[in-house]
C-alpha cells in the first residue's frame, strides 16, 4: 500500500500497475491520470494505515491520505479516510478494483465491510472525523473564494 501511494505521488503509473490486482488496469490508471491532471494534483500522501481485516484471499485496509492540488491557480489540500480491498494471487497481495471482486459473493464483501466498520470506528475519533470534514470544507471554500491555503 505504501508503495502504491509513493508511485501515485510520483505519478508513476507503470509502478502503480505493479500494486494492482493483475488484470487489465489500463482504464483504471487512465482515469486516475485524467482526474489528477484535471484537479492539478501536486502530491499525494498516505497519512495513516489502519489494521487489516483478512478473510482468506481477501483483506480490507483502511487509511487516511491527503492530496495537494492547484486548481484554477488556487492551492488546496484534501484529506480523506477510505479503504481498499486487497486480493491475494499466487501468494502476493494486490489492491483490488471493484471489478476484480466481481466473482466474490456480495454477501462476503458486505460482511467484510460491516466488520471493518468497527476497526474504522476504533481508530477514528468523532473529533478527528469532524476536524477532517471541516478541513475539507475550508479547502473547498478556499478554492471557491481564492482565500489562503489550508495546511
C-alpha positions as CSV (number, residue, x, y, z in Angstrom):
1,X,0.0,0.0,0.0
2,X,2.8,2.4,0.8
3,X,4.5,1.6,-2.5
4,X,1.2,2.3,-4.3
5,X,0.9,5.7,-2.7
6,X,4.6,6.5,-3.4
7,X,4.1,5.7,-7.0
8,X,0.8,7.7,-7.1
9,X,2.6,10.7,-5.6
10,X,5.3,10.5,-8.3
11,X,2.6,9.9,-10.9
12,X,4.4,6.8,-11.9
13,X,1.5,4.9,-13.4
14,X,3.7,2.0,-14.6
15,X,4.9,1.4,-11.0
16,X,1.3,1.7,-9.7
17,X,0.3,-1.1,-12.1
18,X,2.6,-3.5,-10.0
19,X,0.5,-2.9,-6.9
20,X,-2.9,-3.6,-8.6
21,X,-4.5,-7.0,-9.0
22,X,-3.1,-8.3,-12.2
23,X,-5.9,-7.8,-14.7
24,X,-6.4,-5.1,-17.4
25,X,-5.7,-1.9,-15.4
26,X,-5.3,0.5,-18.3
27,X,-8.8,2.2,-18.0
28,X,-8.4,2.5,-14.2
29,X,-4.9,4.1,-14.5
30,X,-6.1,6.4,-17.3
31,X,-9.0,7.5,-15.0
32,X,-6.6,8.3,-12.2
33,X,-4.3,10.2,-14.6
34,X,-7.1,12.3,-16.0
35,X,-8.5,13.1,-12.6
36,X,-5.0,14.1,-11.4
37,X,-4.4,16.4,-14.3
38,X,-7.9,17.9,-14.1
39,X,-7.5,18.9,-10.4
40,X,-3.8,19.7,-10.8
41,X,-2.6,17.2,-8.2
42,X,0.9,18.1,-7.0
43,X,1.3,15.4,-4.3
44,X,-0.5,12.6,-2.6
45,X,0.5,11.3,0.9
46,X,-0.5,8.3,2.8
47,X,-1.0,9.6,6.4
48,X,-2.1,6.6,8.3
49,X,-2.9,2.9,7.8
50,X,-5.4,1.1,10.0
51,X,-5.2,-2.6,10.9
52,X,-6.2,-5.0,8.2
53,X,-9.1,-7.4,8.3
54,X,-8.1,-10.6,6.5
55,X,-10.6,-13.2,5.3
56,X,-8.9,-15.9,3.2
57,X,-7.7,-14.4,0.0
58,X,-9.3,-11.0,0.7
59,X,-8.4,-8.2,3.0
60,X,-9.7,-4.8,3.8
61,X,-7.4,-2.0,4.9
62,X,-8.4,1.5,5.9
63,X,-6.3,4.6,5.5
64,X,-6.1,8.3,5.7
65,X,-4.5,10.3,2.9
66,X,-4.0,13.8,1.8
67,X,-3.9,15.2,-1.7
68,X,-2.4,18.6,-2.6
69,X,-3.6,20.2,-5.8
70,X,-3.5,23.5,-7.6
71,X,-6.8,24.0,-9.3
72,X,-7.6,27.3,-11.2
73,X,-4.4,28.8,-9.7
74,X,-5.5,28.0,-6.1
75,X,-3.7,25.6,-3.8
76,X,-5.7,23.2,-1.7
77,X,-5.3,20.1,0.4
78,X,-8.0,17.5,0.7
79,X,-7.8,14.9,3.4
80,X,-9.8,11.7,3.2
81,X,-10.5,8.5,5.0
82,X,-11.0,5.5,2.8
83,X,-10.5,1.7,2.5
84,X,-9.0,-0.6,-0.1
85,X,-9.8,-4.2,-0.7
86,X,-6.8,-6.4,-1.4
87,X,-6.9,-9.7,-3.1
88,X,-4.3,-12.5,-2.9
89,X,-3.0,-14.1,-6.1
90,X,-0.1,-16.6,-6.4
91,X,0.9,-15.8,-2.8
92,X,1.0,-11.9,-3.3
93,X,-1.4,-9.3,-2.1
94,X,-2.7,-6.7,-4.6
95,X,-5.0,-3.7,-4.4
96,X,-8.3,-4.9,-5.9
97,X,-10.5,-2.7,-8.0
98,X,-14.3,-3.3,-7.7
99,X,-14.3,-5.3,-11.0
100,X,-11.5,-7.5,-9.5
101,X,-14.1,-8.6,-6.9
102,X,-16.9,-9.3,-9.3
103,X,-16.7,-13.0,-8.8
104,X,-16.7,-12.7,-5.0
105,X,-20.2,-13.1,-3.4
106,X,-21.7,-9.7,-2.5
107,X,-22.6,-11.1,1.0
108,X,-18.9,-11.8,1.7
109,X,-17.9,-8.3,0.6
110,X,-20.7,-6.6,2.6
111,X,-19.9,-8.7,5.6
112,X,-16.2,-7.7,5.5
113,X,-17.2,-4.0,5.1
114,X,-19.6,-4.3,8.0
115,X,-17.0,-5.9,10.3
116,X,-14.3,-3.4,9.2
117,X,-16.6,-0.5,10.2
118,X,-15.7,-1.4,13.8
119,X,-12.0,-1.1,13.0
120,X,-12.5,2.3,11.5
121,X,-14.6,3.4,14.5
122,X,-11.9,2.3,16.8
123,X,-9.3,4.3,15.0
124,X,-11.1,7.4,14.0
125,X,-12.5,9.6,16.8
126,X,-15.5,11.7,16.3
127,X,-13.3,14.8,16.9
128,X,-10.8,13.6,14.2
129,X,-13.6,13.0,11.7
130,X,-15.2,16.3,12.4
131,X,-11.8,18.0,12.0
132,X,-11.2,16.3,8.7
133,X,-14.7,17.3,7.4
134,X,-14.2,20.9,8.5
135,X,-10.7,20.9,6.9
136,X,-12.1,19.7,3.6
137,X,-14.9,22.3,3.8
138,X,-12.3,25.0,4.3
139,X,-10.3,23.7,1.4
140,X,-13.3,23.8,-0.9
141,X,-14.1,27.3,0.3
142,X,-10.5,28.3,-0.4
143,X,-10.9,27.1,-4.0
144,X,-14.2,28.9,-4.4
145,X,-13.2,32.2,-2.8
146,X,-9.5,32.4,-3.6
147,X,-8.5,32.5,0.1
148,X,-5.4,31.4,1.8
149,X,-4.1,27.8,1.5
150,X,-5.0,25.5,4.3
151,X,-2.2,23.3,5.7
